Amino acid sequence: MTAPPVYVVDSHATAPPLPPRAARGRGRTGGLAQSLLFVLVSVALGGVILEAVLIFYLHPSRPERASASFSELTAEKLERPPSPSPEVPLSKPAAHLMDGPDAVHDKAILGWSTIADPLLHQMDYKDRSLVIRKDGHYFVYSKVFFVDVGVFHHTMHTLRDEESIPLLQSRTYSTKTEKKSNSFLGGVFHLHKGDALFVKVSNSSKVARHKTYENVFGAFMI
C-alpha cells in the first residue's frame, strides 16, 4: 500500500498583499467638492426659476401700458390737426401758408390766410406773395385742390425786378364732366433777396375751399 503524499508547509512564506485602503484625507476632499458643486447648481437653478417667475408676472403688463399710452397719444393727435409750426427754433428761412376765410384771391393769383396758423420765419407775406429776405437755394412748393372742366393751369412764379418769371407749372385736363383733382408743384431754385413768390391759376373760382390745409404754399432754404 502506498502512503499518502505529505505536504510541507513553509512557515516562512509571506501572506498575499491586501488591497490598499483609500486615504482618509482624499475622501474628505472629494465629499467637500461634491457638496460645493451641489450648492452651486442649486443656486444657479434657483436663479433661473426666479427669472422665469419675474418675466411671467412683470413682462406682460408692460406692453399693455405702452399700448394704452400710445392709443391715448394717437387719439389726442387725431382730435386736433397737426400744426405746421416747428417745435424747435428754425435756423434757416422757412414759410408755410394755408387757405382760410380771410384769404382773398385775385382772378388768377391766390391769396393766403394770415390767421390759419401761418409759418413765417425770416420771410415776409405781402400782396399774396412770399418775399425772400436772404439769398440762397430754396425748396418752393404749392398744392391746390380744384374742380374744373377742360384745362386747369397751376403755376408758381417769382417776381424779380418787376419781371414775372415762371418756375413751375402743371396742366390738368378733364373731359365732359367736372373733375375734382389735386395739383402739386415743388422744386429747388436759387432765389435772391427781394424776390416775391406767388401762385397763379387759370381761374381762382375753380379752387375748392373746404379745409385750410387742402390749399398750401410755402418755401424753405436748404
C-alpha positions, 0 to 999 in steps of 0.5 A, a space after each residue: 500500500 502506498 502512503 499518502 503524499 505529505 505536504 510541507 508547509 513553509 512557515 516562512 512564506 509571506 501572506 498575499 498583499 491586501 488591497 490598499 485602503 483609500 486615504 482618509 484625507 482624499 475622501 474628505 476632499 472629494 465629499 467637500 467638492 461634491 457638496 460645493 458643486 451641489 450648492 452651486 447648481 442649486 443656486 444657479 437653478 434657483 436663479 433661473 426659476 426666479 427669472 422665469 417667475 419675474 418675466 411671467 408676472 412683470 413682462 406682460 403688463 408692460 406692453 399693455 401700458 405702452 399700448 394704452 399710452 400710445 392709443 391715448 397719444 394717437 387719439 389726442 393727435 387725431 382730435 386736433 390737426 397737426 400744426 405746421 409750426 416747428 417745435 424747435 427754433 428754425 435756423 434757416 428761412 422757412 414759410 408755410 401758408 394755408 387757405 382760410 376765410 380771410 384769404 382773398 384771391 385775385 382772378 388768377 393769383 391766390 391769396 393766403 390766410 394770415 390767421 390759419 396758423 401761418 409759418 413765417 420765419 425770416 420771410 415776409 407775406 405781402 400782396 399774396 406773395 412770399 418775399 425772400 429776405 436772404 439769398 440762397 437755394 430754396 425748396 418752393 412748393 404749392 398744392 391746390 385742390 380744384 374742380 374744373 372742366 377742360 384745362 386747369 393751369 397751376 403755376 408758381 412764379 417769382 417776381 424779380 425786378 418787376 419781371 414775372 418769371 415762371 418756375 413751375 407749372 402743371 396742366 390738368 385736363 378733364 373731359 365732359 364732366 367736372 373733375 375734382 383733382 389735386 395739383 402739386 408743384 415743388 422744386 429747388 431754385 436759387 432765389 435772391 433777396 427781394 424776390 416775391 413768390 406767388 401762385 397763379 391759376 387759370 381761374 381762382 373760382 375753380 379752387 375748392 375751399 373746404 379745409 385750410 390745409 387742402 390749399 398750401 404754399 410755402 418755401 424753405 432754404 436748404 
